[in-house]
Amino acid sequence: MAYDVERIRSHFPSLVEGAAHFDGPGGSQVPDVVGRAVADTLTSAISNRGVVTSSERRADAVVVAYRQAMADLLGADPRGIVHGRSATTLTYDLARAMAKGWGPGDEVVVTRLDHDSNIRPWVQVAEAVGATVRWVDFDPESGEMPTSAVEAVLSERTRLVATTAAGNLIGTRPDTAAISAAAHAVGALHWVDGVHATAHVPVDVAALGADVWTCSPYKFLGPHCGVLAADPELLESLHPDKLLPSSNDVPERFELGTLPYELLAGATAAVDFLAGLDDLDTPVTPETRRARLRSSMAALEKYEEGLLARLEPALRGRRGVQVWSNAARRTPTLLFTVTGRDPQDVRRTLASHGVNAPAGSFYALECSRHLGLGDAGGVRVGLAPYTNRQDVDRLLSALDDVC
């Protein structure tokens, strides 16, 4: 089926305001079906999960549907889907649980390509238990982080390797499957930050060999929450601090307090909307969802590549513009700076033209510093399912006032 961006856009009430949104990497706009799912669940007769009353069963059904939807999106086991306040919160919680089995002589690997949420939790828990942190650099000119750079710091003492599936600052997509194989070869686990990648490409956690994958529904048209996917057997081996009466079942032992059922319902609706991007007329069902997602996410990837082919050469051709997103394999995300202009000033100029393109390091502080951009970073433009050619043209036109 054809990718009908204008029909897709008709489902996003926020676009009526008129801005061209290139701020998707920080949080996407939300379609009407997601908003309705949140509101309908929040205002329905619903209780804590159970099997006695209809309101208890309704809550349980929301949770079960959510776990299956996320498993379908990620190619994971629904029994290993954990809900959290954010990917950052989930990483901190699981890092503390994992570190209970670490000590002096153990090593963890982090990279300078990553968002700080996949660096600082590991650095801090390693310091707390006396483990050693090994750093992996990327090439600041090409933006590439080859698997060999990770392999160079691995040893029989490595307990965990933390990498990104796509760098949220410059879009680089390392070879996740190869890194998983390298980590497993030395007996280590591979933790993957999939927050940025999940919004743009088909994901198959099992095929990639990742032991843990985190993502954030609000980056792919859903509400503000986080998701973790892992092998249930791995989760069974971890024992987080929790309240005595709370369930010790997996994945519930990692979900503290009552779940926000309305957000889970919204996240499920977001996955269903993603699954129908290339065919909005045919309803998505639990039975067809995984296959539909493979098709729709492939269509989205092709569509975004087409828009990027229109945007990127024009941006690189601007006098004084330096584009820092240079890896051969990356998401449709471009970080750029303009000679002699503060990134925040460029951001404000674009905003005056109705173009939302934020500036900063976007929590990828190590990456920004390694690029030589310090804490200021640059201007980031990211494509999303609702971005159209007119948005791209407006961005390029607005840059006339910048350079």
VENRAQUI-V51676 format. One record per residue. SS is DSSP state (a for helix, b for strand, c for the rest). OMEGA is omega in whole degrees, 0 to 359 (999 if undefined). Layout:
ss:SS omega:OMEGA
ss:SS omega:OMEGA
This chain:
ss:c omega:181
ss:c omega:176
ss:c omega:185
ss:c omega:187
ss:a omega:182
ss:a omega:177
ss:a omega:175
ss:a omega:181
ss:a omega:182
ss:c omega:179
ss:c omega:183
ss:c omega:182
ss:a omega:184
ss:a omega:183
ss:a omega:178
ss:a omega:179
ss:a omega:172
ss:c omega:181
ss:c omega:171
ss:b omega:187
ss:b omega:171
ss:c omega:183
ss:b omega:181
ss:a omega:179
ss:a omega:177
ss:a omega:182
ss:c omega:185
ss:c omega:169
ss:c omega:189
ss:c omega:179
ss:c omega:183
ss:a omega:183
ss:a omega:178
ss:a omega:178
ss:a omega:179
ss:a omega:180
ss:a omega:178
ss:a omega:183
ss:a omega:182
ss:a omega:180
ss:a omega:182
ss:a omega:183
ss:c omega:179
ss:c omega:173
ss:c omega:186
ss:c omega:183
ss:c omega:168
ss:c omega:184
ss:c omega:178
ss:c omega:183
ss:c omega:185
ss:c omega:183
ss:c omega:179
ss:a omega:180
ss:a omega:175
ss:a omega:180
ss:a omega:178
ss:a omega:178
ss:a omega:181
ss:a omega:180
ss:a omega:178
ss:a omega:181
ss:a omega:180
ss:a omega:180
ss:a omega:179
ss:a omega:181
ss:a omega:180
ss:a omega:180
ss:a omega:180
ss:a omega:176
ss:a omega:178
ss:a omega:180
ss:a omega:190
ss:a omega:185
ss:c omega:186
ss:c omega:178
ss:c omega:181
ss:a omega:178
ss:a omega:180
ss:a omega:179
ss:b omega:181
ss:b omega:174
ss:b omega:175
ss:b omega:178
ss:c omega:179
ss:c omega:175
ss:a omega:178
ss:a omega:179
ss:a omega:179
ss:a omega:180
ss:a omega:177
ss:a omega:183
ss:a omega:182
ss:a omega:178
ss:a omega:179
ss:a omega:179
ss:a omega:180
ss:a omega:185
ss:a omega:177
ss:c omega:179
ss:c omega:180
ss:c omega:177
ss:c omega:179
ss:c omega:182
ss:c omega:176
ss:c omega:183
ss:b omega:172
ss:b omega:184
ss:b omega:175
ss:b omega:182
ss:b omega:179
ss:c omega:176
ss:c omega:193
ss:c omega:164
ss:c omega:185
ss:a omega:179
ss:a omega:176
ss:a omega:176
ss:c omega:190
ss:a omega:178
ss:a omega:181
ss:a omega:177
ss:a omega:184
ss:a omega:179
ss:a omega:177
ss:a omega:178
ss:a omega:183
ss:a omega:183
ss:a omega:178
ss:c omega:177
ss:c omega:183
ss:b omega:177
ss:b omega:175
ss:b omega:184
ss:b omega:174
ss:b omega:177
ss:c omega:171
ss:c omega:179
ss:c omega:184
ss:c omega:180
ss:c omega:182
ss:c omega:185
ss:c omega:183
ss:c omega:171
ss:c omega:183
ss:c omega:179
ss:a omega:180
ss:a omega:178
ss:a omega:176
ss:a omega:182
ss:a omega:184
ss:c omega:182
ss:c omega:181
ss:c omega:175
ss:c omega:179
ss:c omega:179
ss:c omega:181
ss:b omega:179
ss:b omega:183
ss:b omega:175
ss:b omega:181
ss:b omega:178
ss:b omega:177
ss:b omega:173
ss:c omega:176
ss:c omega:181
ss:c omega:186
ss:c omega:179
ss:c omega:184
ss:c omega:171
ss:c omega:183
ss:b omega:178
ss:c omega:177
ss:c omega:179
ss:c omega:186
ss:a omega:181
ss:a omega:180
ss:a omega:178
ss:a omega:176
ss:a omega:180
ss:a omega:180
ss:a omega:179
ss:a omega:182
ss:a omega:180
ss:a omega:178
ss:c omega:177
ss:c omega:182
ss:c omega:173
ss:b omega:177
ss:b omega:178
ss:b omega:185
ss:b omega:171
ss:b omega:181
ss:c omega:186
ss:a omega:184
ss:a omega:184
ss:a omega:187
ss:a omega:181
ss:c omega:190
ss:c omega:188
ss:c omega:173
ss:c omega:183
ss:c omega:174
ss:c omega:186
ss:a omega:181
ss:a omega:180
ss:a omega:180
ss:a omega:179
ss:c omega:180
ss:c omega:177
ss:c omega:178
ss:b omega:178
ss:b omega:176
ss:b omega:175
ss:b omega:186
ss:c omega:181
ss:a omega:181
ss:a omega:173
ss:a omega:179
ss:c omega:168
ss:c omega:183
ss:c omega:180
ss:c omega:184
ss:c omega:175
ss:c omega:180
ss:b omega:181
ss:b omega:174
ss:b omega:177
ss:b omega:180
ss:b omega:174
ss:c omega:180
ss:a omega:180
ss:a omega:175
ss:a omega:180
ss:a omega:178
ss:a omega:183
ss:c omega:183
ss:c omega:184
ss:c omega:180
ss:c omega:172
ss:c omega:181
ss:c omega:177
ss:c omega:183
ss:c omega:182
ss:c omega:185
ss:c omega:186
ss:c omega:174
ss:c omega:178
ss:c omega:172
ss:c omega:8
ss:c omega:187
ss:a omega:183
ss:a omega:180
ss:a omega:185
ss:c omega:186
ss:c omega:177
ss:c omega:179
ss:c omega:181
ss:c omega:176
ss:c omega:188
ss:a omega:181
ss:a omega:178
ss:a omega:178
ss:a omega:179
ss:a omega:178
ss:a omega:179
ss:a omega:177
ss:a omega:179
ss:a omega:179
ss:a omega:178
ss:a omega:179
ss:a omega:178
ss:a omega:176
ss:a omega:183
ss:a omega:182
ss:c omega:184
ss:c omega:183
ss:c omega:179
ss:c omega:184
ss:c omega:184
ss:c omega:184
ss:c omega:182
ss:c omega:175
ss:c omega:177
ss:c omega:177
ss:c omega:181
ss:c omega:184
ss:c omega:192
ss:a omega:184
ss:a omega:179
ss:a omega:179
ss:a omega:179
ss:a omega:179
ss:a omega:181
ss:a omega:185
ss:a omega:180
ss:a omega:174
ss:a omega:178
ss:a omega:177
ss:a omega:181
ss:a omega:179
ss:a omega:180
ss:a omega:181
ss:a omega:176
ss:a omega:178
ss:a omega:177
ss:a omega:180
ss:a omega:179
ss:a omega:176
ss:a omega:185
ss:a omega:192
ss:a omega:179
ss:a omega:180
ss:a omega:179
ss:a omega:180
ss:a omega:181
ss:c omega:180
ss:c omega:177
ss:c omega:177
ss:c omega:181
ss:b omega:171
ss:b omega:178
ss:b omega:185
ss:c omega:178
ss:c omega:191
ss:c omega:182
ss:c omega:181
ss:c omega:183
ss:c omega:185
ss:b omega:176
ss:c omega:178
ss:c omega:183
ss:b omega:182
ss:b omega:172
ss:b omega:180
ss:b omega:173
ss:b omega:179
ss:b omega:182
ss:c omega:177
ss:c omega:181
ss:c omega:175
ss:c omega:181
ss:a omega:180
ss:a omega:176
ss:a omega:176
ss:a omega:178
ss:a omega:181
ss:a omega:179
ss:a omega:178
ss:a omega:180
ss:a omega:179
ss:c omega:176
ss:c omega:180
ss:c omega:179
ss:b omega:180
ss:b omega:179
ss:c omega:186
ss:c omega:181
ss:b omega:178
ss:b omega:176
ss:c omega:174
ss:c omega:178
ss:c omega:174
ss:c omega:189
ss:a omega:179
ss:a omega:179
ss:a omega:181
ss:a omega:179
ss:a omega:181
ss:a omega:176
ss:c omega:184
ss:c omega:182
ss:c omega:179
ss:c omega:180
ss:c omega:184
ss:c omega:180
ss:c omega:182
ss:b omega:177
ss:b omega:182
ss:b omega:175
ss:b omega:181
ss:b omega:178
ss:c omega:182
ss:c omega:182
ss:c omega:183
ss:c omega:179
ss:c omega:178
ss:c omega:183
ss:a omega:180
ss:a omega:176
ss:a omega:180
ss:a omega:181
ss:a omega:179
ss:a omega:176
ss:a omega:182
ss:a omega:178
ss:a omega:180
ss:a omega:179
ss:a omega:175
ss:a omega:178
ss:a omega:182
ss:c omega:183
ss:c omega:999
